[in-house]
Amino acid sequence: MAIELSFSGQVKSRKKLTDNITMLSKHRSFDINIDEEGDISVTLCPMGEINFHVIEGGLLRKTKIEGYFQSTPAGPGFHKAAVDFIDALDLGGLVYEDDSEYANDRDFTKLCNNHFYRWLEAIVELACQKTDNGNENPLFVCWNTDQYIPDVCGSKIVAPTGLWDIKFINQLIHNKGIKALADRFFVWPHEQQDATFYRNCAMKILWEDCYYVPSERSESDADLNRLIIDNIEKAYDLNPILPIPYDNYCEVCHLDGKSPIIPPTAVCMNDDFKPGYRKGMIKETIDKLTITIPGSYQRHLEINDDDWPITIWYDQSTDSPVWRLTIFELEKEIGKPKLDGNQYDYYEEFDVEGGNGVLASKQCQEDGDVFFMVICQIVSGTSIHLITVSYKKEKEFDQIRNLLLHTTCQ
C-alpha cells in the first residue's frame, strides 16, 4: 500500500558513484551509510531514505546501479527531492519505475492530490471501517515492526509522526480537508524544506525516538534532544505563526540544560495527544518473547563468558531496575520450568500466552549493598527465556511481577 519508486542505471565505477553521492549530500547535510556489502543508503529526512545496490562488472565493464525508496510516510516533498537527487547523479541509462508517475511528468500538485492525499484518505477509511466493525484496537501505520510497540489502546491511528483519535481525524478532514491532515502526518508535505518540514521532523522525533531524559545520560540522548530543539527553532524562525509543540520544546530545553529562546507567545499546537510514545510503557520483542517495560529504558546487548548474548534494559539516569534477558535453545521441549523455591522469599508459577513461566524473588547483598532480585524463566517449545531483574527498592516488586505476568511468547 506504500508509495514506492525503483530505478536502475550505470556509472563508471563504485568510487565515482560514492564521490557523487558524497558531494551532493554535503550541500544538504544528508546522511550517508555504506553497509558491509558495499550498498549505500542516503537519508534525506526522517524516514526518507534512498537505497543504492551496486553491481560490479556489468556490460562493457560498467558498474550497474539498482535502487529504490519508499516515500510514505516521509511525504511528497521527499519523493520529489529523492528524484531530484537521483537525477543529479547523472547515471547512464537511468530508468524509473514510479508508482506515482512523478518521475515522468514532474507534476508536484498531481503527486500530492492523486497519490499522497488518496493514500492518506485510504488509511483513514480503513481505520474507520475497523471502528465501525467493532474493532477498538489501534491501527499502526508505517510503523517499523522491528522496533518497540507503544502501549496504545482504543480506536486510534498510531504513526511515527503522531497519535490521532479516529473521531478527531474525521472532524479535522470535515472542517479543513485532507491537506490539513497531510500537513501533520507527512514529514515533508511541501516542495521545500519549509517551516512545516522542520516542525514535523521535530514531531517525529518527539513521538517515536525521544526518551525524555536529560542529555547527560548519553550522547545519543543529547543528539536527539538537541535535534528536536534545532528543528523547532528553525520552524519558528521561518514561520512564527505556524503552530509548534511549545510545551515539549520547553521540556526538552530543560532536559538539555538550556533556556528556551522561542517566546511563550508562540502559537501552540492543539492536538488531542501530547507527543511521547516512550513516556509510557512499550513492548519489546526478542525472539519469541514480548515483554513490557518503561519507554525510558535503553536497550543494550552484551555477550557473557559463554558467548551467550544478553539483552539488557535500564535507565542509567535513575536507579531504575535492570532487566536482563538470555535465551537458550535446547534440542527438545522441556515442559514447565522450575526453580528451587526454598532459595527464595517469593515463588510463583504462571501461564503466559504461548508458554509457561515461573518467577521467584529474594534479597541479595553485594559489597555491603542490599538489593533485590527477581528470577524468571519462561519456556516455549524448545526455548528457555531467562529474565533477571535487579532493583533497589522493595516496593518495585509488584510492578515487576505484574509486567512479567503479562509477558507473551509466540
Residue pairs with C-beta under 8 A, 6 or more apart in sequence:
1 119
1 122
2 70
2 71
2 72
2 142
3 70
3 71
3 72
3 79
3 99
3 100
3 115
3 116
3 119
4 68
4 69
4 70
4 71
4 99
5 68
5 69
5 71
5 79
5 82
5 83
5 96
5 97
5 98
5 99
5 100
5 102
5 103
6 66
6 67
6 68
6 96
6 97
7 65
7 66
7 67
7 68
7 86
7 94
7 95
7 96
7 97
7 103
8 64
8 65
8 66
8 67
8 93
8 94
8 95
9 64
9 65
9 89
9 91
9 92
9 93
9 94
9 95
10 58
10 59
10 62
10 63
10 64
10 65
10 91
10 92
10 93
11 17
11 20
11 62
11 63
11 65
11 89
11 91
11 92
12 62
12 63
13 63
14 38
14 54
14 56
14 63
16 63
17 40
17 52
17 54
17 63
17 65
17 89
18 34
18 40
20 88
20 89
20 90
21 32
21 40
21 42
21 52
21 89
22 32
24 30
24 85
24 88
24 89
25 31
25 32
25 42
28 44
30 42
30 43
30 44
30 85
31 42
31 43
32 40
32 41
32 42
32 43
33 40
33 41
33 42
33 43
34 40
35 41
38 54
39 51
39 52
39 53
39 54
40 51
40 52
40 54
41 49
41 50
41 51
41 52
42 49
42 50
42 52
42 85
43 49
44 50
44 74
44 78
44 81
44 82
44 85
45 74
45 78
45 81
45 187
45 188
45 193
45 197
45 201
46 74
46 160
46 187
46 201
46 204
46 205
47 73
47 74
47 142
47 160
47 187
47 204
48 69
48 71
48 74
48 75
48 78
48 81
48 82
48 187
48 188
49 69
50 67
50 68
50 69
50 82
50 85
50 86
51 67
51 68
51 69
52 65
52 66
52 67
53 65
53 66
53 67
54 63
54 64
54 65
55 63
55 64
55 65
55 66
56 63
57 63
58 64
62 92
65 91
67 86
69 82
71 78
71 79
71 82
72 116
72 119
72 142
72 186
73 141
73 142
73 159
73 160
73 161
73 185
73 186
73 187
74 186
74 187
74 188
75 116
75 182
75 186
75 187
75 188
75 189
76 108
76 111
76 112
76 115
76 116
76 186
76 188
76 189
76 190
77 186
77 188
77 189
77 190
77 191
77 192
77 193
77 197
78 187
78 188
79 100
79 102
79 111
79 116
80 102
80 108
80 111
80 191
81 188
83 96
83 98
83 102
83 103
83 106
86 94
86 96
87 94
96 103
96 104
98 104
99 115
100 111
100 114
100 115
100 116
102 108
102 110
102 111
102 115
108 191
112 179
112 182
112 189
116 182
116 186
116 189
117 178
117 179
117 182
120 178
120 181
120 182
120 185
120 186
121 178
123 139
123 141
123 157
124 157
124 166
124 169
124 170
124 173
124 181
126 139
127 139
127 155
127 157
127 166
127 169
128 166
128 170
130 137
130 139
130 155
131 155
131 166
135 155
136 153
136 154
136 155
137 153
137 155
138 152
138 153
138 154
138 155
138 156
138 157
138 158
139 156
139 157
139 158
140 149
140 158
140 159
141 157
141 158
141 159
142 159
142 160
143 149
143 158
143 159
143 160
148 277
148 282
148 283
148 284
148 295
149 282
149 283
149 285
150 158
150 277
150 278
150 280
150 282
150 283
150 295
151 280
151 281
151 282
151 283
151 292
152 158
152 163
152 277
154 165
155 165
155 166
155 167
156 163
156 164
156 165
156 166
157 163
157 164
157 166
157 169
159 185
160 204
160 207
160 208
161 184
161 185
161 186
161 187
161 200
161 203
161 204
161 207
161 208
162 184
162 185
162 203
162 207
162 271
162 273
162 275
163 207
163 272
163 273
163 277
164 271
164 272
164 273
165 272
165 273
168 272
169 181
172 180
172 181
173 180
173 181
182 189
183 189
183 190
183 196
184 200
184 203
184 271
186 200
187 197
187 200
187 201
187 204
188 197
188 200
189 196
189 197
189 200
190 196
190 197
194 238
194 239
195 234
195 235
195 236
195 238
195 239
195 242
196 235
196 239
196 242
197 235
198 231
198 232
198 234
198 235
198 238
199 231
199 232
199 235
199 242
199 243
199 244
199 245
201 227
201 231
202 227
202 228
202 231
202 232
202 235
202 244
202 245
203 245
203 275
205 224
205 227
205 228
205 231
206 228
206 245
206 248
206 252
206 275
206 276
207 275
207 276
207 277
208 277
209 224
209 278
210 224
210 225
210 228
210 252
210 275
210 276
210 278
211 217
211 221
211 224
211 278
211 295
211 296
211 298
212 251
212 252
212 255
212 276
212 278
212 279
212 296
213 221
213 255
213 296
213 315
213 317
214 221
214 255
214 256
214 257
214 317
215 221
215 222
215 225
215 226
215 255
215 256
215 257
216 222
216 257
216 317
217 315
217 316
217 317
218 298
218 316
222 256
225 252
225 255
225 256
226 256
228 248
228 249
228 252
229 249
229 252
229 253
229 256
229 258
232 244
232 245
232 249
232 262
233 261
233 262
235 242
235 244
236 242
236 244
236 262
236 266
240 266
240 267
241 267
242 267
243 267
243 268
243 269
243 270
244 262
244 266
244 267
244 268
244 269
245 268
245 269
245 274
245 275
246 262
246 264
246 266
246 267
246 268
246 269
247 268
247 274
248 274
248 275
248 276
249 260
249 262
250 260
253 259
253 260
276 295
277 295
278 295
278 296
279 295
279 296
280 295
281 292
281 293
281 294
281 295
282 292
282 293
282 294
282 295
283 290
283 291
283 292
284 290
284 291
284 292
284 293
284 299
284 313
286 311
286 325
286 327
287 327
287 383
287 385
288 354
288 355
288 380
288 383
288 385
288 409
288 410
289 325
289 327
289 378
289 380
289 385
289 407
289 408
289 409
290 407
290 408
290 409
290 410
291 323
291 325
291 387
291 403
291 404
291 407
292 403
292 406
292 407
293 313
293 323
293 403
294 315
294 320
296 315
296 317
296 320
297 313
297 314
297 315
297 320
297 323
298 313
298 314
298 315
298 316
299 311
299 312
299 313
300 311
300 312
300 313
301 309
301 310
301 311
301 312
302 309
302 310
302 312
303 309
303 310
304 310
304 326
308 326
308 328
309 326
309 327
310 324
310 325
310 326
311 324
311 325
311 326
312 322
312 323
312 324
312 325
313 322
313 323
314 320
314 321
314 322
314 323
319 392
319 393
320 391
321 389
321 390
321 391
321 396
321 400
322 389
322 390
322 391
323 387
323 388
323 389
324 387
324 388
324 389
324 390
325 385
325 386
325 387
326 385
326 386
327 383
327 384
327 385
327 386
328 383
328 384
328 386
329 382
329 383
329 384
330 382
330 383
330 384
331 382
332 382
333 381
333 382
334 379
334 382
334 384
335 356
335 379
336 349
336 356
336 358
336 379
337 356
337 357
337 358
337 377
337 378
337 379
337 384
338 358
339 347
339 358
339 360
339 375
339 377
341 347
341 360
343 360
343 362
344 360
344 361
344 362
344 375
345 361
345 362
345 363
346 359
346 360
346 361
346 362
346 397
347 358
347 359
347 360
348 358
348 359
348 360
348 401
349 356
349 357
349 358
350 356
350 357
350 358
350 359
350 405
351 357
352 378
352 405
352 407
352 408
352 409
353 408
353 409
353 410
354 380
354 408
354 409
354 410
355 378
355 379
355 380
355 381
355 409
356 378
356 379
356 380
357 376
357 377
357 378
357 379
357 404
357 405
357 407
358 376
358 377
359 374
359 375
359 376
359 377
359 401
359 404
360 374
360 375
360 376
361 372
361 373
361 374
361 375
361 397
361 401
362 372
362 373
362 375
363 370
363 371
363 372
363 373
363 394
364 370
364 371
364 372
364 373
364 390
365 371
371 390
371 391
371 392
372 390
372 391
372 392
372 393
372 394
372 396
372 397
373 388
373 389
373 390
373 391
374 387
374 388
374 389
374 391
374 397
374 400
374 401
374 404
375 386
375 387
375 388
376 386
376 387
376 388
376 389
376 404
377 384
377 385
377 386
377 387
378 384
378 385
378 387
378 407
378 409
379 385
380 409
380 410
383 409
385 409
387 404
387 407
389 400
389 404
391 397
391 400
